[in-house]
Structures are given as structure tokens and as C-alpha cells.
């Protein structure tokens, strides 16, 4: 099977007073390496981004950036989790297809172009609360985990990206 994805990036935002542990449980519902294992490695400061910790598991192809940014009501913590191993990206797509349900995936495919950016990244949004309970549900609003799937499309134009995204989500 051809490589469909270069990497997947998961992002979650935790406002002041929010539940960071719940956000990490939600990430665990989609990530190939549990957050506890990622946090177990020695972090370092990002060389270019202020207030950003980097946790890297190079052999597993996983990187976590944890940053704090100012918000209206106080600081916001941003967890930016990227994984790039082919097995992990394929497993992520398989879990999304299987758990989200055929009807949800088909509805998403009907609007696929709205979820693709100009750089060939597919954007998905999952309900944070459902993920914390071990369920994968596509979401349109509310507290969410955002996924950006960097598609392996060549040439990288709209038409090829749509075709690869459809294939990645299981359309024949």
C-alpha cells in the first residue's frame, strides 16, 4: 500500500482552570504512545519558541511540544503532539474509520474539501470528553482535540490532496 500520510499532529488547548489531565487522557485516545510515557523523557526548552518544552522520543517518531501562551482569562496551555511512523499514522486512520462509524466518515467525505488547507493538510476535530472515555467521535464544536493529517500527495495540488484524503479515510 502506498504511503498516504507523512505525519499526524494532534493539538489540544487548556484554558486557565481547565483540566490538563483530562486533555492528556483525550490525547491518549488517539496517540500511539501514551502521554505518561512521553512525559517520562527529559524535556528541553525549544530553541526558538519561548515558554515551550519539547519532549522527544526519536526512536518512536513522537514529539510533544507543551507551550503556554497568554489568553484573555489567563495563560493557555497548548499540547502539540506529532507522530510520524508509518505504522502509527496508518493505525490512527484505521481507528478513526472504524470508531467514527461509516455514516460519520461518509458525511465527512461529502465535505472533504472544506477540511483541506492550501498546504495539503486534512483537519479533523474530535470530542475531548468522548476521547477521555475511549470513544472516537468527530466533533464540530466544544472542547476538542484537533488533528492535522499531513497528506503524502504528489503533486501537491488540490485534486491530488482530495484523492489521497478520500483514500486515507477509506473511500474506494
N, C-alpha and C positions, 0 to 999 in steps of 0.2 A: 504494500500500500504506500502511496506517495505521502510525503510529509505534508501535512496540512497547516501546521501551526509552528511558528518559531518559538514563542513563549506566551505565557498567560500571566497577567498581572491582576491581583486582587487588591482592592482598596476599601478601607473602612474608616469612617470618621467618628471620633468620640468627643462629644462636647463636654465642657466643664460639668462635672457632676454625673456624667454618663458612666456606664458600666463597661470598663475596659475588659474585664474578664468575659463578659457576655460577647463582646466584639471578637475576642480571641476564640471563643467557642464556635462562633459563626464561621470564622476563617477555617477552623479545623474541619468544618463540614465540606469544604471544597479543596483544601490544600493537601498536597501529597505528604508533607512532613508536618507532624503536629507542632503547634506553637510552643509547647513546653520544650520540645527538642531544639527548636530554633533558638529559643531564649537561653538555652543551656550553653551555647557557644559564647566566647568572649566577644563583646561588641567593640566597635571602634567608632570614632567620630567621622562623619562624611567629610572628605577633604574640601568640598565646595559648598555644601548646603549647611547653613547654620542650624543649630539645635536638631541635628539629625543623626541618630545612631544607626549603624549598619551591622546587621548580623548576617554572616555569610557561611553557607555550607556548600563550598565549591564542588566537592565530590558528588553532592546530591543535586546540584544545579539550582539551589534555592538561595534567594536573597530577601531579607526583610529590612526595610527602611522604616524607622519609627521617628517621626518628627512632631514637633509642637509648633503650632502657628497661632498667632493672635486671632481671637474671634470677638464678636460684639459682647458676648456674655462671659468672656474669659478664654483661656487657651483651649485649642482644639488639638487633640492627638490624632495623627494620621498614621495608619499602618498600611504600608505599601509592600505587598508580598508577591514576589515574582518567582516563577518556576519555569525551567526551560528543557528539561529532559523529555525526549520524545515519548517515552512510556507514560510519563506523568501528564503531559498535555493530552495524549490520546485517552488516558483514563478519565481525565476531567471531562472531556467531551462526551464520553460514553456514559458517565454518571449523570450529566446534565440531560442527555437524550432520554435515558431510562427513567430518571426520577421526576423530571418535569412533566412527563406524560406526553403522549403523542399529540393530543389536541393543542396543548400549550406550545409545543415546538412548531406545529403546523401554523398556528396563529402568528408566532414569531417570524416564521419563514415568509409569511404573506407580506410582512412589513420589513423585510431584511434590509432594504436599502436605507431605511431610517436609522438603523443601528450600526451602519458602517461610516467611519470617518474618512477624510481625504487621504490618510496615510495607510489605509487598508487594515484598520483595527476594528474588530467587531465588539460592540459594547453590549454587555448583559448586566442585568440587575437582579439580585436575589434577596429575598426577605431575610433579614438578620435573625429575627425571632424564630422562624421556621428552621433555619440552618442550625441554630443553637439546640434544637430538638432533633436534629438529624435528618430533617426533611429538606429537599431542594425544591424551591418554588420561585419561578420567575416573578418579579415584582415590578410595579410601575411607580410606587411611591412608598413613603415611610422609611424607617431605619433599614438600611440596605448594605449589602456587600456588592461593590461594583467590580465587574470583571471586564478586562480588555484583552481580547484574544488577538495577538499579532499574527495575521494570516500569512502563510507561505505561498503567496500568489506571484506568478511571473508570467507576463509582465504585470507590474503592479498598477493596474488601472481598474476603474470601477467594475467593468464587466467581468474581469478575471476574479476580482475580490468577491463579487456576489456569487460566482460559480463555486469558488473554494469554500465560502461560508456555508452555502447550501449543502455541499458535500460533507463538510465538517459536522453539520448538525443532522446528518443522516438522510438527506434527500437523495434519492437515486438519480 
